[in-house]
Every structure is written in C-alpha cells, then in structure tokens.
Amino acid sequence: LMQSFLSFLNEFLLFRNFIEVISGLDNTLLLLIISLPIGFVLSLIFALGRVSKNKFISKPIASYIFVIRGTPLLVQIYLIYFGLGSIEFIRESFLWYLLREPFWCGVLALTINTVAYGSEIFRGGIQSVTKGQIESGLSLGFNKIDLLRKIIFPIALRKVLPSYGNELILMVKATSLVSLTTYMEMTGIARKIMAKTFAPVEAFIAAGILYLFLNFLMVQFVKYLEWKYNPHLRIEQS
C-alpha cells in the first residue's frame, strides 16, 4: 500500500512539474521565432560571401565560422551575457538597453551560432549546383540576381534541407543553455523545480517530453518541405 501511495505521488509530481514547465514554452518558442529566421537569412548571405572569389570577403567569414564552430555555445553565451557588460563602450551605448536583458543575449548567441553552421551547410548546397545548370540560366539571359533567385538558391535549398533540418533540431535543444543566463525558459523552470522539490528526475522528464514534442514538430516541418520542393519524392511514394 505504501509503495502504491509513493508511486501515485511520483506520478502526481510529474504531472504538476509538466504543467509548470510548459509555462516556459512560450519563452522557448520566442527564442526560436526570432533567432531562426534571422539566422537563416544571414546564413544565406554568409554562404554567398564564403564562396566569393574576393578574399577580403571570404577569408573573414571563414575565420568567423572557424571560431564559432570551434568553441562551445555555452562559452559563447557566457561571453555575450557576462563579457559584453564589462565593456564600458557597450554599457554607455544604446546596445546596453538590449544586451542587459538575458533574452536578447540568448537571441544573439543562438543567431551567431546557427549562422556559422548554417552558412557552411548552404555553402555546400551552392557549390553542388553544376556548371551546366548555371550555364543554362546564363543562356536564358539571366543576370546574377535572377541566377541566384531562380536557379542557384532553389537547387541548393532543396539539396541541403535534410542537413539544415538537423541544425534546426540542434537549435531547439540549444535554447536550453540560455537558462544559464537566468532566462526562464523550459529548462530554467525545470532547474527551479529541482531546487525547490529536490526531484530532478521528474522535473527534467517533463522538460524532455516538451523538447521531444518540439523536435517532432520540427522534423515533420522539414519532411513537409522536402516533400513539397522535391517532386521526385512524391513520384517515388506514389
């Protein structure tokens, strides 16, 4: 009887923790909604710079990618959250109105990180476009902008969707590190519950379920994009 009662208490605690953790879902989604679109656009721009023949453009971007991919995201978050505040110029500028908030520090760190990985993914996609496809566009009278918009980008994006989908999933999980800046997203709330109840398993199981659900939605979104922009997949399935 006592064992059954304890089991009931554990289940009830898990349910209560789940309700508390889900209250931080909007903060997690807000990080993603802002950082992912900005990171996507900047990744495309940086990828173009990466494949540029101008070394004054490609070399600094390559160095940026090397530094960001070679250092942990947690270190980057700490440097932005704690390090930028120690610079007097930033504290006295308009940037301090944003960077003194853990949310914007998290957005900045996530964006900087995903741009480094995303630009390399898109670089591979751009370089996979064959010379014949580019010459076909030129023979139709496309200028450089039309060539990028109608041939290079569509082909490259279709090819890198699975790889970029992995980056999106990693970004969902990376939002948990922003909780270390006192930002109360789902992991931050789970850590608060653990400190209050001394029940880490129930707290982080609740958080893990929610992250799993978010990544399930992200996987389905990427699968839909693959199905929509790769007609041959629809033919094979039928």
Accessible surface in RSA format (square Angstrom, percent):
REM  Atomic radii and reference values for relative SASA: ProtOr
REM  Chains: A
REM  Algorithm: Lee & Richards
REM  Probe-radius: 1.40
REM  Slices: 20
REM RES _ NUM      All-atoms   Total-Side   Main-Chain    Non-polar    All polar
REM                ABS   REL    ABS   REL    ABS   REL    ABS   REL    ABS   REL
RES LEU A   1   192.32 107.1 148.16 106.0  44.16 111.0 151.71 106.5  40.61 109.3
RES MET A   2   134.52  69.7 128.42  85.0   6.10  14.5 120.03 102.1  14.48  19.2
RES GLN A   3   150.06  83.9 145.51 106.3   4.55  10.8  49.62 105.6 100.44  76.2
RES SER A   4    74.70  63.1  62.52  83.4  12.18  28.1  35.01  74.6  39.69  55.6
RES PHE A   5   108.02  54.0 102.80  63.7   5.23  13.6 107.60  65.2   0.42   1.2
RES LEU A   6    93.82  52.2  93.28  66.7   0.53   1.3  93.28  65.5   0.53   1.4
RES SER A   7    52.63  44.5  47.94  64.0   4.69  10.8  26.78  57.0  25.85  36.2
RES PHE A   8   122.42  61.2 119.51  74.0   2.91   7.6 121.92  73.9   0.50   1.4
RES LEU A   9    75.45  42.0  72.65  52.0   2.80   7.0  73.00  51.3   2.45   6.6
RES ASN A  10    77.16  53.2  75.63  73.1   1.53   3.7  14.62  35.2  62.54  60.4
RES GLU A  11   112.50  64.6 105.96  80.2   6.54  15.6  40.43  78.2  72.07  58.8
RES PHE A  12    98.97  49.5  93.29  57.8   5.68  14.8  98.50  59.7   0.47   1.4
RES LEU A  13    29.17  16.2  29.17  20.9   0.00   0.0  29.17  20.5   0.00   0.0
RES LEU A  14    55.11  30.7  55.11  39.4   0.00   0.0  55.11  38.7   0.00   0.0
RES PHE A  15   127.82  64.0 123.45  76.5   4.38  11.4 127.59  77.4   0.23   0.7
RES ARG A  16   105.34  44.2 103.43  52.7   1.91   4.5  41.26  56.4  64.08  38.8
RES ASN A  17     0.72   0.5   0.72   0.7   0.00   0.0   0.00   0.0   0.72   0.7
RES PHE A  18    55.17  27.6  55.17  34.2   0.00   0.0  55.17  33.4   0.00   0.0
RES ILE A  19    88.68  50.5  85.97  64.0   2.71   6.5  85.97  61.9   2.71   7.3
RES GLU A  20    57.11  32.8  52.57  39.8   4.54  10.8  31.17  60.3  25.94  21.2
RES VAL A  21     0.00   0.0   0.00   0.0   0.00   0.0   0.00   0.0   0.00   0.0
RES ILE A  22    67.96  38.7  60.73  45.2   7.24  17.4  60.73  43.7   7.24  19.6
RES SER A  23    72.54  61.3  47.60  63.5  24.94  57.5  48.45 103.2  24.09  33.8
RES GLY A  24     0.19   0.2   0.00   N/A   0.19   0.2   0.19   0.5   0.00   0.0
RES LEU A  25    36.26  20.2  36.26  25.9   0.00   0.0  36.26  25.5   0.00   0.0
RES ASP A  26    92.30  64.7  83.71  83.3   8.60  20.3  43.50 102.4  48.81  48.7
RES ASN A  27    43.84  30.2  43.78  42.3   0.06   0.1   0.06   0.1  43.78  42.3
RES THR A  28     0.00   0.0   0.00   0.0   0.00   0.0   0.00   0.0   0.00   0.0
RES LEU A  29    63.94  35.6  63.94  45.7   0.00   0.0  63.94  44.9   0.00   0.0
RES LEU A  30    80.27  44.7  79.62  57.0   0.65   1.6  80.03  56.2   0.24   0.6
RES LEU A  31     0.00   0.0   0.00   0.0   0.00   0.0   0.00   0.0   0.00   0.0
RES LEU A  32    10.08   5.6   9.78   7.0   0.30   0.7   9.87   6.9   0.21   0.6
RES ILE A  33   112.49  64.0 103.14  76.8   9.35  22.5 108.30  78.0   4.19  11.4
RES ILE A  34    41.08  23.4  36.46  27.2   4.63  11.1  40.73  29.3   0.35   1.0
RES SER A  35     0.00   0.0   0.00   0.0   0.00   0.0   0.00   0.0   0.00   0.0
RES LEU A  36    25.15  14.0  23.83  17.1   1.32   3.3  24.14  17.0   1.01   2.7
RES PRO A  37    71.88  52.4  63.56  57.9   8.32  30.2  71.64  59.2   0.24   1.5
RES ILE A  38    80.76  46.0  76.68  57.1   4.07   9.8  80.68  58.1   0.08   0.2
RES GLY A  39     0.00   0.0   0.00   N/A   0.00   0.0   0.00   0.0   0.00   0.0
RES PHE A  40    68.74  34.4  68.74  42.6   0.00   0.0  68.74  41.7   0.00   0.0
RES VAL A  41    81.78  53.8  81.57  73.8   0.21   0.5  81.58  70.9   0.20   0.6
RES LEU A  42    61.84  34.4  61.84  44.2   0.00   0.0  61.84  43.4   0.00   0.0
RES SER A  43     0.00   0.0   0.00   0.0   0.00   0.0   0.00   0.0   0.00   0.0
RES LEU A  44    26.44  14.7  26.44  18.9   0.00   0.0  26.44  18.6   0.00   0.0
RES ILE A  45    96.15  54.7  93.66  69.8   2.49   6.0  93.71  67.5   2.44   6.6
RES PHE A  46    52.34  26.2  52.19  32.3   0.14   0.4  52.34  31.7   0.00   0.0
RES ALA A  47     0.00   0.0   0.00   0.0   0.00   0.0   0.00   0.0   0.00   0.0
RES LEU A  48    53.44  29.8  48.15  34.4   5.29  13.3  48.44  34.0   5.00  13.5
RES GLY A  49     8.55  10.5   0.00   N/A   8.55  10.5   7.75  21.3   0.80   1.8
RES ARG A  50    67.47  28.3  60.25  30.7   7.22  17.2   0.00   0.0  67.47  40.9
RES VAL A  51    46.27  30.4  21.87  19.8  24.41  58.8  26.67  23.2  19.60  53.2
RES SER A  52    37.54  31.7  19.81  26.4  17.73  40.8  18.36  39.1  19.17  26.9
RES LYS A  53   204.57  99.8 173.65 106.5  30.93  73.6 124.31 111.9  80.26  85.5
RES ASN A  54    70.61  48.7  59.50  57.5  11.10  26.7  22.88  55.1  47.73  46.1
RES LYS A  55   144.17  70.3 139.46  85.6   4.71  11.2  82.92  74.6  61.24  65.2
RES PHE A  56   182.41  91.3 165.87 102.7  16.54  43.0 168.75 102.3  13.65  39.1
RES ILE A  57    80.72  45.9  76.63  57.1   4.09   9.8  80.07  57.7   0.65   1.8
RES SER A  58    13.08  11.1  12.84  17.1   0.24   0.5   6.19  13.2   6.89   9.6
RES LYS A  59   125.32  61.1 124.43  76.3   0.89   2.1  66.86  60.2  58.47  62.3
RES PRO A  60    75.61  55.1  62.68  57.1  12.93  47.0  70.63  58.3   4.98  31.0
RES ILE A  61    24.15  13.7  22.91  17.1   1.24   3.0  24.14  17.4   0.02   0.0
RES ALA A  62    27.30  25.1  21.34  32.9   5.96  13.6  22.43  31.6   4.87  12.9
RES SER A  63    65.95  55.7  59.96  80.0   5.99  13.8  35.29  75.1  30.66  43.0
RES TYR A  64    58.46  27.3  50.64  28.8   7.82  20.4  53.84  40.5   4.62   5.7
RES ILE A  65     5.18   2.9   5.18   3.9   0.00   0.0   5.18   3.7   0.00   0.0
RES PHE A  66   156.03  78.1 150.19  93.0   5.84  15.2 155.08  94.0   0.95   2.7
RES VAL A  67    83.20  54.7  79.49  72.0   3.71   8.9  83.20  72.3   0.00   0.0
RES ILE A  68    18.84  10.7  18.84  14.0   0.01   0.0  18.84  13.6   0.01   0.0
RES ARG A  69   110.53  46.4  89.14  45.4  21.39  50.9  12.56  17.2  97.97  59.4
RES GLY A  70    60.67  74.8   0.00   N/A  60.67  74.8  29.20  80.1  31.47  70.5
RES THR A  71    52.51  37.3  45.97  46.6   6.54  15.6  46.04  61.8   6.47   9.8
RES PRO A  72    82.36  60.0  70.22  64.0  12.14  44.1  81.82  67.6   0.54   3.3
RES LEU A  73    22.71  12.6  15.72  11.2   6.99  17.6  15.72  11.0   6.99  18.8
RES LEU A  74    58.88  32.8  58.13  41.6   0.74   1.9  58.13  40.8   0.74   2.0
RES VAL A  75    65.21  42.9  64.68  58.6   0.53   1.3  65.21  56.7   0.00   0.0
RES GLN A  76    12.75   7.1  11.13   8.1   1.61   3.8  12.71  27.1   0.03   0.0
RES ILE A  77     0.43   0.2   0.21   0.2   0.22   0.5   0.33   0.2   0.09   0.3
RES TYR A  78    83.18  38.8  81.95  46.6   1.24   3.2  57.67  43.3  25.51  31.4
RES LEU A  79   113.93  63.4 110.13  78.8   3.80   9.5 110.88  77.9   3.05   8.2
RES ILE A  80    17.07   9.7  15.98  11.9   1.09   2.6  16.31  11.7   0.76   2.1
RES TYR A  81    49.53  23.1  37.15  21.1  12.39  32.2  13.43  10.1  36.10  44.5
RES PHE A  82   120.76  60.4 105.17  65.1  15.59  40.6 108.72  65.9  12.04  34.5
RES GLY A  83    24.87  30.7   0.00   N/A  24.87  30.7  23.06  63.3   1.81   4.0
RES LEU A  84    40.39  22.5  40.39  28.9   0.00   0.0  40.39  28.4   0.00   0.0
RES GLY A  85    15.16  18.7   0.00   N/A  15.16  18.7   8.95  24.6   6.21  13.9
RES SER A  86    83.78  70.8  54.42  72.6  29.37  67.7  44.72  95.2  39.07  54.7
RES ILE A  87    79.23  45.1  75.69  56.4   3.54   8.5  79.23  57.1   0.00   0.0
RES GLU A  88   103.15  59.2  98.86  74.8   4.29  10.2  26.27  50.8  76.89  62.8
RES PHE A  89   149.31  74.7 140.44  87.0   8.87  23.1 145.86  88.4   3.46   9.9
RES ILE A  90    17.80  10.1  17.80  13.3   0.00   0.0  17.80  12.8   0.00   0.0
RES ARG A  91   102.94  43.2  88.55  45.1  14.39  34.3  27.50  37.6  75.44  45.7
RES GLU A  92   133.59  76.7  94.00  71.1  39.59  94.3  45.96  88.9  87.63  71.5
RES SER A  93    24.04  20.3  11.57  15.4  12.47  28.7  21.08  44.9   2.96   4.1
RES PHE A  94   150.86  75.5 141.72  87.8   9.14  23.8 143.25  86.8   7.61  21.8
RES LEU A  95    63.88  35.6  63.88  45.7   0.00   0.0  63.88  44.9   0.00   0.0
RES TRP A  96    68.02  27.3  68.02  32.9   0.00   0.0  50.90  27.1  17.12  27.8
RES TYR A  97   147.58  68.9 138.05  78.5   9.53  24.8  89.85  67.5  57.73  71.2
RES LEU A  98    82.70  46.1  82.70  59.2   0.00   0.0  82.70  58.1   0.00   0.0
RES LEU A  99    20.19  11.2  17.45  12.5   2.74   6.9  17.45  12.3   2.74   7.4
RES ARG A 100   123.95  52.0 102.10  52.0  21.85  52.0  24.27  33.2  99.67  60.4
RES GLU A 101    79.04  45.4  79.04  59.8   0.00   0.0  18.26  35.3  60.78  49.6
RES PRO A 102    27.67  20.2  27.67  25.2   0.00   0.0  27.67  22.8   0.00   0.0
RES PHE A 103    25.54  12.8  25.54  15.8   0.00   0.0  25.54  15.5   0.00   0.0
RES TRP A 104    89.15  35.8  87.23  42.2   1.92   4.5  69.56  37.1  19.59  31.8
RES CYS A 105     0.44   0.3   0.25   0.3   0.19   0.4   0.25   0.6   0.19   0.2
RES GLY A 106     0.00   0.0   0.00   N/A   0.00   0.0   0.00   0.0   0.00   0.0
RES VAL A 107     9.05   6.0   9.05   8.2   0.00   0.0   9.05   7.9   0.00   0.0
RES LEU A 108    61.22  34.1  58.74  42.0   2.48   6.2  61.15  42.9   0.07   0.2
RES ALA A 109     0.14   0.1   0.00   0.0   0.14   0.3   0.14   0.2   0.00   0.0
RES LEU A 110     0.06   0.0   0.06   0.0   0.00   0.0   0.06   0.0   0.00   0.0
RES THR A 111    10.93   7.8  10.93  11.1   0.00   0.0  10.38  13.9   0.55   0.8
RES ILE A 112    46.69  26.6  45.55  33.9   1.14   2.8  46.69  33.6   0.00   0.0
RES ASN A 113    15.46  10.7  15.46  14.9   0.00   0.0   0.02   0.0  15.45  14.9
RES THR A 114     0.37   0.3   0.37   0.4   0.00   0.0   0.37   0.5   0.00   0.0
RES VAL A 115     2.81   1.9   2.81   2.5   0.00   0.0   2.81   2.4   0.00   0.0
RES ALA A 116     0.00   0.0   0.00   0.0   0.00   0.0   0.00   0.0   0.00   0.0
RES TYR A 117    76.46  35.7  75.13  42.7   1.33   3.5  48.41  36.4  28.05  34.6
RES GLY A 118     0.00   0.0   0.00   N/A   0.00   0.0   0.00   0.0   0.00   0.0
RES SER A 119     0.00   0.0   0.00   0.0   0.00   0.0   0.00   0.0   0.00   0.0
RES GLU A 120    24.97  14.3  17.83  13.5   7.14  17.0   8.69  16.8  16.28  13.3
RES ILE A 121    36.98  21.0  27.57  20.5   9.42  22.7  34.83  25.1   2.15   5.8
RES PHE A 122     2.57   1.3   2.57   1.6   0.00   0.0   2.57   1.6   0.00   0.0
RES ARG A 123    59.03  24.8  59.03  30.1   0.00   0.0   0.71   1.0  58.32  35.3
RES GLY A 124    37.11  45.8   0.00   N/A  37.11  45.8  30.45  83.6   6.65  14.9
RES GLY A 125     2.26   2.8   0.00   N/A   2.26   2.8   1.80   5.0   0.45   1.0
RES ILE A 126    18.08  10.3  13.43  10.0   4.66  11.2  13.43   9.7   4.66  12.6
RES GLN A 127   108.33  60.6  75.44  55.1  32.89  78.3  35.54  75.6  72.79  55.2
RES SER A 128    44.09  37.3  26.51  35.4  17.58  40.5  37.59  80.0   6.50   9.1
RES VAL A 129    10.72   7.1   0.13   0.1  10.60  25.5   0.13   0.1  10.60  28.7
RES THR A 130    75.02  53.4  68.02  69.0   6.99  16.7  69.58  93.5   5.44   8.2
RES LYS A 131   157.81  77.0 148.74  91.3   9.07  21.6  92.99  83.7  64.82  69.0
RES GLY A 132    41.02  50.6   0.00   N/A  41.02  50.6  33.58  92.2   7.44  16.7
RES GLN A 133    66.10  37.0  61.13  44.7   4.97  11.8  27.41  58.3  38.69  29.3
RES ILE A 134    49.76  28.3  49.76  37.1   0.00   0.0  49.76  35.8   0.00   0.0
RES GLU A 135    87.80  50.4  83.13  62.9   4.67  11.1  32.92  63.7  54.88  44.8
RES SER A 136    61.59  52.0  55.56  74.2   6.03  13.9  32.79  69.8  28.79  40.3
RES GLY A 137     0.00   0.0   0.00   N/A   0.00   0.0   0.00   0.0   0.00   0.0
RES LEU A 138   101.16  56.3  84.94  60.8  16.22  40.8  85.21  59.8  15.95  42.9
RES SER A 139    94.55  79.9  50.91  67.9  43.64 100.5  52.21 111.2  42.33  59.3
RES LEU A 140   131.06  73.0  99.76  71.4  31.30  78.7 105.59  74.2  25.47  68.5
RES GLY A 141    64.25  79.2   0.00   N/A  64.25  79.2  34.62  95.0  29.63  66.4
RES PHE A 142    45.76  22.9  37.26  23.1   8.50  22.1  37.46  22.7   8.30  23.7
RES ASN A 143    88.28  60.9  77.91  75.3  10.37  25.0  42.47 102.2  45.81  44.3
RES LYS A 144   172.31  84.1 167.90 103.0   4.41  10.5 111.49 100.3  60.83  64.8
RES ILE A 145   118.55  67.5 118.51  88.3   0.04   0.1 118.51  85.3   0.04   0.1
RES ASP A 146    33.69  23.6  33.69  33.5   0.00   0.0   0.02   0.1  33.67  33.6
RES LEU A 147    14.88   8.3  14.88  10.6   0.00   0.0  14.88  10.5   0.00   0.0
RES LEU A 148    41.73  23.2  41.73  29.9   0.00   0.0  41.73  29.3   0.00   0.0
RES ARG A 149   140.88  59.2 127.73  65.1  13.15  31.3  62.50  85.4  78.38  47.5
RES LYS A 150   104.04  50.8  80.40  49.3  23.64  56.3  41.79  37.6  62.25  66.3
RES ILE A 151    23.68  13.5  22.26  16.6   1.42   3.4  23.68  17.1   0.00   0.0
RES ILE A 152    17.48   9.9  17.48  13.0   0.00   0.0  17.48  12.6   0.00   0.0
RES PHE A 153    41.36  20.7  41.36  25.6   0.00   0.0  41.36  25.1   0.00   0.0
RES PRO A 154    40.58  29.6  33.50  30.5   7.08  25.7  40.16  33.2   0.42   2.6
RES ILE A 155    23.29  13.3  23.00  17.1   0.29   0.7  23.14  16.7   0.14   0.4
RES ALA A 156     2.33   2.1   2.33   3.6   0.00   0.0   2.33   3.3   0.00   0.0
RES LEU A 157    53.60  29.8  53.39  38.2   0.21   0.5  53.41  37.5   0.19   0.5
RES ARG A 158    85.38  35.8  79.87  40.7   5.51  13.1   9.15  12.5  76.23  46.2
RES LYS A 159   106.32  51.9  78.01  47.9  28.32  67.4  65.85  59.3  40.47  43.1
RES VAL A 160    11.02   7.3  10.06   9.1   0.96   2.3  11.02   9.6   0.00   0.0
RES LEU A 161    23.89  13.3  23.77  17.0   0.12   0.3  23.80  16.7   0.09   0.2
RES PRO A 162    67.73  49.4  60.92  55.5   6.81  24.8  63.90  52.8   3.83  23.8
RES SER A 163    54.94  46.4  50.16  66.9   4.78  11.0  15.64  33.3  39.30  55.1
RES TYR A 164    15.67   7.3  15.67   8.9   0.00   0.0  15.03  11.3   0.64   0.8
RES GLY A 165     3.91   4.8   0.00   N/A   3.91   4.8   3.39   9.3   0.51   1.2
RES ASN A 166    92.42  63.7  90.62  87.6   1.80   4.3  20.94  50.4  71.48  69.1
RES GLU A 167     9.34   5.4   8.17   6.2   1.17   2.8   1.66   3.2   7.67   6.3
RES LEU A 168    17.53   9.8  17.53  12.5   0.00   0.0  17.53  12.3   0.00   0.0
RES ILE A 169    38.55  21.9  38.55  28.7   0.00   0.0  38.55  27.8   0.00   0.0
RES LEU A 170    96.78  53.9  93.59  67.0   3.19   8.0  93.84  65.9   2.94   7.9
RES MET A 171     3.32   1.7   2.67   1.8   0.65   1.6   1.26   1.1   2.06   2.7
RES VAL A 172     0.39   0.3   0.39   0.4   0.00   0.0   0.39   0.3   0.00   0.0
RES LYS A 173   102.84  50.2  97.08  59.6   5.77  13.7  54.20  48.8  48.65  51.8
RES ALA A 174    16.09  14.8  10.83  16.7   5.26  12.0  15.89  22.4   0.20   0.5
RES THR A 175     0.00   0.0   0.00   0.0   0.00   0.0   0.00   0.0   0.00   0.0
RES SER A 176    27.39  23.1  25.25  33.7   2.14   4.9  10.17  21.7  17.22  24.1
RES LEU A 177    56.72  31.6  56.27  40.3   0.45   1.1  56.72  39.8   0.00   0.0
RES VAL A 178     0.00   0.0   0.00   0.0   0.00   0.0   0.00   0.0   0.00   0.0
RES SER A 179     2.00   1.7   0.92   1.2   1.07   2.5   0.00   0.0   2.00   2.8
RES LEU A 180    55.99  31.2  40.00  28.6  15.99  40.2  41.53  29.2  14.46  38.9
RES THR A 181     0.16   0.1   0.00   0.0   0.16   0.4   0.16   0.2   0.00   0.0
RES THR A 182    93.68  66.6  76.22  77.3  17.47  41.6  71.62  96.2  22.06  33.4
RES TYR A 183    22.90  10.7  21.40  12.2   1.50   3.9  21.85  16.4   1.05   1.3
RES MET A 184    73.34  38.0  70.00  46.3   3.33   7.9  66.09  56.2   7.25   9.6
RES GLU A 185     0.00   0.0   0.00   0.0   0.00   0.0   0.00   0.0   0.00   0.0
RES MET A 186     0.00   0.0   0.00   0.0   0.00   0.0   0.00   0.0   0.00   0.0
RES THR A 187    19.97  14.2  19.97  20.2   0.00   0.0  17.51  23.5   2.46   3.7
RES GLY A 188     0.71   0.9   0.00   N/A   0.71   0.9   0.00   0.0   0.71   1.6
RES ILE A 189    22.49  12.8  22.49  16.8   0.00   0.0  22.49  16.2   0.00   0.0
RES ALA A 190     0.00   0.0   0.00   0.0   0.00   0.0   0.00   0.0   0.00   0.0
RES ARG A 191    92.37  38.8  89.58  45.7   2.79   6.6  18.18  24.9  74.19  45.0
RES LYS A 192   128.16  62.5 119.93  73.6   8.23  19.6  70.94  63.9  57.22  60.9
RES ILE A 193     1.29   0.7   1.29   1.0   0.00   0.0   1.29   0.9   0.00   0.0
RES MET A 194    66.73  34.6  65.73  43.5   1.01   2.4  51.46  43.7  15.28  20.2
RES ALA A 195    70.59  64.9  49.25  76.0  21.34  48.5  57.36  80.8  13.23  35.0
RES LYS A 196   126.17  61.6  98.72  60.6  27.45  65.4  77.06  69.4  49.11  52.3
RES THR A 197    43.04  30.6  17.80  18.0  25.24  60.1  24.10  32.4  18.94  28.6
RES PHE A 198   173.58  86.8 148.96  92.3  24.62  64.1 151.88  92.1  21.70  62.1
RES ALA A 199    15.10  13.9  11.31  17.5   3.79   8.6  15.10  21.3   0.00   0.0
RES PRO A 200    60.90  44.4  60.37  55.0   0.53   1.9  60.49  49.9   0.41   2.5
RES VAL A 201    96.46  63.5  89.73  81.2   6.73  16.2  96.33  83.7   0.13   0.4
RES GLU A 202    30.96  17.8  30.96  23.4   0.00   0.0   6.43  12.4  24.54  20.0
RES ALA A 203     0.00   0.0   0.00   0.0   0.00   0.0   0.00   0.0   0.00   0.0
RES PHE A 204    75.75  37.9  67.95  42.1   7.80  20.3  68.47  41.5   7.28  20.8
RES ILE A 205    78.92  44.9  72.66  54.1   6.25  15.1  77.89  56.1   1.02   2.8
RES ALA A 206     0.07   0.1   0.00   0.0   0.07   0.2   0.07   0.1   0.00   0.0
RES ALA A 207     3.56   3.3   3.56   5.5   0.00   0.0   3.56   5.0   0.00   0.0
RES GLY A 208    35.43  43.7   0.00   N/A  35.43  43.7  30.37  83.3   5.05  11.3
RES ILE A 209    83.41  47.5  80.64  60.1   2.76   6.7  81.47  58.7   1.93   5.2
RES LEU A 210     7.25   4.0   7.06   5.1   0.19   0.5   7.06   5.0   0.19   0.5
RES TYR A 211    24.78  11.6  24.78  14.1   0.00   0.0  24.78  18.6   0.00   0.0
RES LEU A 212   129.59  72.2 126.82  90.7   2.77   7.0 128.99  90.6   0.60   1.6
RES PHE A 213   104.29  52.2  99.40  61.6   4.90  12.7 103.94  63.0   0.35   1.0
RES LEU A 214    13.72   7.6  11.27   8.1   2.45   6.2  11.27   7.9   2.45   6.6
RES ASN A 215    17.88  12.3  17.68  17.1   0.20   0.5   9.63  23.2   8.25   8.0
RES PHE A 216   112.81  56.4 107.01  66.3   5.80  15.1 112.09  68.0   0.72   2.1
RES LEU A 217    84.23  46.9  79.64  57.0   4.59  11.5  80.13  56.3   4.10  11.0
RES MET A 218    29.79  15.4  27.30  18.1   2.49   5.9  22.04  18.7   7.74  10.3
RES VAL A 219    48.79  32.1  47.12  42.7   1.67   4.0  48.61  42.2   0.17   0.5
RES GLN A 220    73.24  41.0  68.36  50.0   4.89  11.6  27.53  58.6  45.72  34.7
RES PHE A 221   104.00  52.0  97.85  60.6   6.15  16.0 103.46  62.7   0.54   1.5
RES VAL A 222    10.85   7.1  10.85   9.8   0.00   0.0  10.85   9.4   0.00   0.0
RES LYS A 223   119.87  58.5 114.64  70.3   5.23  12.5  69.90  62.9  49.97  53.2
RES TYR A 224   111.62  52.1 105.78  60.2   5.84  15.2  81.37  61.1  30.25  37.3
RES LEU A 225    35.97  20.0  35.97  25.7   0.00   0.0  35.97  25.3   0.00   0.0
RES GLU A 226    40.87  23.5  40.87  30.9   0.00   0.0   4.57   8.8  36.30  29.6
RES TRP A 227   111.36  44.7 110.89  53.7   0.46   1.1 101.34  54.0  10.02  16.3
RES LYS A 228    92.67  45.2  82.10  50.4  10.57  25.2  34.23  30.8  58.44  62.2
RES TYR A 229   104.45  48.8 100.40  57.1   4.05  10.5  69.18  52.0  35.27  43.5
RES ASN A 230    16.22  11.2  15.92  15.4   0.30   0.7   1.61   3.9  14.61  14.1
RES PRO A 231    72.19  52.6  71.66  65.3   0.54   1.9  71.66  59.2   0.54   3.3
RES HIS A 232    97.91  53.5  95.88  66.6   2.04   5.2  64.97  67.0  32.95  38.3
RES LEU A 233    49.73  27.7  49.49  35.4   0.23   0.6  49.64  34.9   0.09   0.2
RES ARG A 234    82.05  34.4  76.58  39.0   5.46  13.0  24.16  33.0  57.89  35.1
RES ILE A 235   128.18  72.9 118.68  88.4   9.50  22.9 120.41  86.7   7.77  21.1
RES GLU A 236   129.55  74.4  94.05  71.1  35.51  84.5  48.04  92.9  81.51  66.6
RES GLN A 237   135.66  75.9  96.98  70.9  38.68  92.1  47.91 102.0  87.75  66.6
RES SER A 238   125.32 105.9  56.90  75.9  68.42 157.6  65.84 140.2  59.48  83.3
END  Absolute sums over single chains surface
CHAIN  1 A    14029.0      12396.1       1632.9      10123.8       3905.3
END  Absolute sums over all chains
TOTAL         14029.0      12396.1       1632.9      10123.8       3905.3
